[in-house]
């Protein structure tokens, strides 16, 4: 099933469960806070563990692909040459930045705006995010980097199945992008 639809279903289900939890009770609220912080610490520690595993594997296989131009941009697509290690480290860093951003937003919502339900919901979504992360599937669960897990990772389809342009790995696209880059220089 599409990851965005699954996220929507999980968050809607979590909202229904969160309504049943008496978050006005300070003891219950403290348990939910402890649960949220524990989940976020688990998520962060697993991402750091994945970084450690990537560095330990030290896979220096060359990875070459064409990164599509940003939407509504006149820029030509860029050819990216990197290693599997560097690519995986950058993807893990992006995921970690996303976790930090989520924590900052939730801290603002909870501490300043006094919302309590998102603590429970985002705790569950943090756990779900672990099972959606491609780096974790490869480096923790030991799945092979093929199909949906092939590098460079393709962007998941949107809510209505609309696919975003992903990186191209075929030699014709790489050659065309390299020639285009030479012409603009």
N, C-alpha and C positions, 0 to 999 in steps of 0.2 A: 504494500500500500504506500502511497505517496507520503513522504515524511511530514509535509506541511499539514496534510489532512489528519495524520496520526497525532501531530502536535495539537491540532485543534480539538480532536476528540479527547485527548488526555486532559487538556486544560479545561474543557467543558465538564468532564467527569470530576476533575479535581475541584472545580468551583461548586459543584453540587455537594460533594463531600465536605468542603470547607464551610458551607452554610450550616451543616449539622454540628460542627465543632463549636463548643461554647468559648469563643475567643475573648469574651468579656472577662472570663475568669483569669486572674493573673497567673495562677499556677499552670493552667492549660496553655496560656500564651507563652509562658517561659519554656514549656516543653516544645512548642512549635518553633520558637526561636532557636532552641538548642538543636532541634532536628534540622532546621534550615542551615545553620552554621556548620553542623556536622556533614551534611551533604555537600556543601560548597568546599569544605576542606578536603573531603574525599575526591571531588571532581578535580580540584587543583592538584592534589597529590598524584592522582592518576595521570594527569597531563605532564607533570614533572617526571614521573616514572617513564612515560612514553618518550620524553626527550632523552632520558638516560639510555633507554634501549636503542633509540635511533643513533645516538653518539657511539654506543658500544658496537653496534653492527657496522658502522662506518661504511655504508654502501656508497661507493664512489662511481657507480654506473652513471654514465652521462645521460641526461634527460633533456631532449630538445623538443620544443613545441612552439606553436604560434598562439600568442595571447590575443584574443580579439580586441578590437578597438572599443573604447567605451561607447555606450549608446549615445546617439545625437552628437557625435564627435567627428571631426574631419581628420583625425589622426589615422595613420595606417596601422594595421596590426603589427605587433612587435614579436620578433623571434626571441625566445628565451632559451638560453643554454645554461643548465645547472646540473647538479648531481641529485641522485635520489635522496641522499642524506640532507642536503640543503633544502630541497623541496619539502620533505617531510617535516624538517625543523620549522620552516616558515609556516606550513599549515598548522602545526601544533601551536606556534606562537599566535597565529590568528585566532585559534580556538580559545586559547588562554586569555587573550585580550577581550574576547566576547564574554567570557566568564566574569572577568573583572568589571566590565561595563555593566553587566547584569547585576552584580553585587552593588555597585555604586548607585544604580537606579533604584534598586529595591531598598537600599539604606535610606535614600532620600524619601522614598514613598512611605517607608515605615517610621522612620525617626522624625521627619519633619511633618508629613501629611497624616500620620497616625493610621495608615492602612495596615490591617493585619492579615487579611485573607491571602494577599500575594505571597506571604512567607510560606504558607503551606503549598500553594500552587507551584511556585518557583522551586521549591525543594524537590517536588516530583519531576518537574521539567528538567532540572539539573541531572537527575538520574537517567532520564530518558535520553538526554543529550549525549551521555556516555555511550549508549548503545547505537547512536546514529553517527558518531564520529568515525570517519574512515581510517584515520591513523590508529585509533584504538582497536578497530576491527583487525587491522593488519598486525600491529606490534604487540597487542596484549592477547587477543583471541587467536592469533596465529593464522588468520585467513590469508589466502594467496592474493597477491595484487593483480587480479584479473577481473574482467567484466566491469561491474560498477566500481570496483576498488582499484582499477588500473590508473596509473599516474599518467598525466596530470588528471586530477579529479575533475569530473564534469559537474557543473552546477546542477542541483536537483531541479526537476521541473517545477513550475509554479503551481499555485493552487488549482488552476483549471487545466493543468496538463501542458501549458505553454512552456516550451523548452527555451531557456536562455542560450545564446550562442556560447559554446564552450571552447576550450583550447583545441586546436587542430594539431594532430601528430603525424599526419601523412606527409610524405616527402614533397609532394607537389605544392602543398600549402606552405611548407617551410621555405622551399625554393622561391616561390612567388613573393613571400614576405621579405626574404633577404634581398631580392632584386628590387623590390619597392623601396626598401630602406636605403639601398645604394643610390637610387635615383634621387631621393630627397636630400642626400648629403651634398 
